[in-house]
Structures are given as C-alpha cells and as structure tokens.
Amino acid sequence: MDASVRASPDAASGPPPYSRQNESSLVSALKTLLFFTILMVTLPIGLYFATKAYIFEGSMKMSSSDSYFYAAIVAVLAVHVVLALFVYVAWNEGAPKGKGKHD
C-alpha cells in the first residue's frame, strides 16, 4: 500500500528557483494594489466633500440634508468605478501582450 502512494518527483524538489521575473511581477502587483488602495480611500472621500460643498450646496443651492444624500451617491459610484478598474487591471495584468491567435 505504501508503494501506491508516492510523492511526485516535482514535489520533492522544493520551492521553485529564484528568478528576477518573479520578483518584478510581485513588485508590479504590489504597486498596482497600493495605487488602487490609495485611490479607494481618497477618491470617494474627496468626491463626497467636493460635490457636497461645491456642486450640490454651492451651484444647485440644495439644503444640507439633501446634499448629504446626493454626495453619498456620488461617493458610492466612485467606489464602484475604482473597484471595476482594479478588477480590469488585475485581470489583464497576467494576460499575454501580443495580439493574435494563442495556442
């Protein structure tokens, strides 16, 4: 029974060899994650306060309670846009660069 359960030769060889390409792709992924993290924090908050003060209360002369509501909608939409952009960039990050048929 012990003979039927063997580890593959690849499993015994240990971790994959170190390569600069693995390191550069990891750094690239971390930079992308950091960029979108900062964008996720700053963009919705900035848009919330900017649209509340300048657009809804300033230009449109809305009341304070109405401007809170509409500014929150703008901030939620900004969160969704940032998330969609992150998913798009992350999805295409590992894709091959060349166009045409890939086998």
C-alpha positions in Angstrom: 0.0 0.0 0.0 2.9 2.3 0.6 4.2 1.8 -2.9 0.9 3.1 -4.4 1.1 6.4 -2.5 4.2 8.2 -3.7 5.1 11.8 -3.9 5.8 13.1 -7.4 9.4 14.0 -8.2 8.5 17.6 -8.6 7.1 17.8 -5.0 10.3 16.6 -3.5 12.5 19.1 -5.4 11.5 22.1 -3.1 10.5 25.6 -4.0 10.9 27.0 -7.5 14.2 28.6 -8.3 14.6 32.3 -7.6 14.2 34.5 -10.6 14.2 38.2 -11.3 11.0 37.9 -13.3 9.1 36.6 -10.3 10.3 39.4 -8.2 9.5 42.1 -10.8 5.9 40.7 -11.3 5.5 40.7 -7.5 6.6 44.3 -7.2 4.4 45.3 -10.1 1.4 43.6 -8.4 2.1 45.3 -5.1 2.4 48.7 -6.8 -0.9 48.2 -8.5 -2.5 47.1 -5.2 -1.0 50.1 -3.4 -2.2 52.5 -6.1 -5.8 51.3 -6.0 -5.8 51.2 -2.2 -4.9 54.9 -2.1 -7.4 55.6 -4.8 -10.1 53.7 -3.0 -9.6 55.8 0.2 -9.0 59.2 -1.3 -11.3 59.4 -4.4 -14.7 58.7 -2.7 -14.0 60.8 0.3 -12.7 63.7 -1.8 -15.6 63.5 -4.2 -18.1 63.3 -1.3 -16.9 66.6 0.2 -16.2 68.3 -3.1 -19.6 67.5 -4.6 -21.4 68.3 -1.4 -19.8 71.7 -0.9 -19.3 73.0 -4.4 -21.9 71.3 -6.6 -25.0 70.4 -4.5 -24.9 73.2 -1.9 -22.9 75.7 -4.0 -24.2 75.5 -7.5 -27.5 73.8 -7.0 -28.4 75.6 -3.7 -29.7 72.3 -2.1 -30.3 72.0 1.6 -27.6 70.4 3.8 -29.7 67.2 4.3 -30.3 66.8 0.6 -26.7 67.4 -0.3 -25.6 64.7 2.1 -27.7 62.2 0.3 -26.6 63.0 -3.2 -23.0 63.4 -2.3 -23.1 59.9 -0.7 -24.5 58.5 -4.0 -21.6 60.1 -5.9 -19.1 58.5 -3.4 -20.6 55.1 -3.7 -20.5 55.3 -7.5 -16.8 56.3 -7.2 -16.1 53.2 -5.1 -17.7 51.0 -7.8 -15.7 52.7 -10.6 -12.4 52.1 -8.7 -13.3 48.5 -7.9 -14.2 47.9 -11.6 -10.9 49.5 -12.7 -9.0 47.3 -10.2 -10.6 44.1 -11.5 -10.0 45.1 -15.1 -6.3 45.9 -14.4 -5.8 42.8 -12.3 -7.5 40.6 -14.9 -5.3 42.0 -17.8 -2.1 42.1 -15.8 -1.2 38.4 -16.4 -2.5 38.3 -20.0 -0.1 38.0 -22.8 0.8 41.3 -24.5 0.8 40.0 -28.1 -2.3 40.0 -30.3 -3.4 37.2 -32.4 -4.1 33.5 -32.0 -2.5 31.8 -29.0 -2.3 28.0 -28.8 
